[in-house]
């Protein structure tokens, strides 16, 4: 049985969810961002309530609504792409999401916009900008290397998008004492 869980955005999230499922007596088979497959075919109402309460303690939410489930799948796919994919996006985002989720992009876009009051494209840009902030703070890569890693066409494109999103250029951001990074589930 598949469960869809909101706010799973990193490997630590996956570890916490898996550990808590095991504590509750479930048998997780596969744990991915936003999605868990368990061996059980059905969950009793009391067990579901326990699971919901446990997940809430850690900032997660069990999703029952199909539109919310799909939205979380889209978000998890984008987080994975923006933060953990080493190869960059070789095709356009709409084709990538359609292929990965097996649905028409127009359907994905309409559901996402309805649930999130944001477009998929803006969400992807927000995730990429948070990754840029992270990489800038580490100071290990040049802006040119960051642009290449995140598949920007140029440093100028990255800088323009960064300024439009944050109000600062990447250089100004690096000079700020109090940086304003968001956690991935806040985006």
Residue, then its C-alpha position, 0 to 999 in steps of 0.5 A: x500500500x502506498x502512503x503519501x506524506x507531506x513535507x518530506x524533503x530530505x534524506x533525514x525526513x525519510x529516515x525519521x518516517x521509516x523509523x516511526x513507521x517501524x515503531x508503529x508496527x508497519x513494514x516499510x518496503x520503500x521510502x521516497x520523498x513524499x511517498x512510502x510503500x508499506x507491506x500492509x494492504x489496509x490500515x485500521x482507522x485507529x492505526x491511521x490516527x496514530x500514524x497521523x499524530x506521530x507524523x504531525x509531531x515531526x512536521x509531516x502530514x499524511x495525505x488522503x486527498x488525491x489532489x494533495x497527493x499528486x501535488x506532493x509527488x510533484x514537489x518531491x520530484x522537483x526537490x529531488x531534481x533541484x537539490x539532489x540531481x547531479x546531472x542537471x535537467x537535460x529536457x524541459x521541466x514539463x516533459x520531465x514531470x510528465x514522463x516521471x509521473x505518467x500524466x499530461x503536464x497540463x493536468x499536473x499544472x492545473x492541480x498544482x496551481x489549484x492546491x499551491x496557489x503557485x505555478x510549477x515553474x515558479x516553485x522550481x525556480x524557488x527551489x533552485x534559488x534556495x540551492x544557489x543560496x546554500x552553495x553560495x554560503x558554502x563558498x566552495x564553488x564559483x558562481x559560474x560553477x553553480x550556474x553550470x551545476x543547476x543548468x542555467x544557460x549563463x551566470x547572467x541568467x542565474x544572477x537575474x533570476x536570483x535578483x528577481x526572486x531575492x531582491x539581491x544579486x548573488x554577490x550582495x547575498x554573499x556579503x549579507x550577515x543575516x542570510x534568509x534561507x528557507x527550509x525546503x518545506x517552507x517554499 
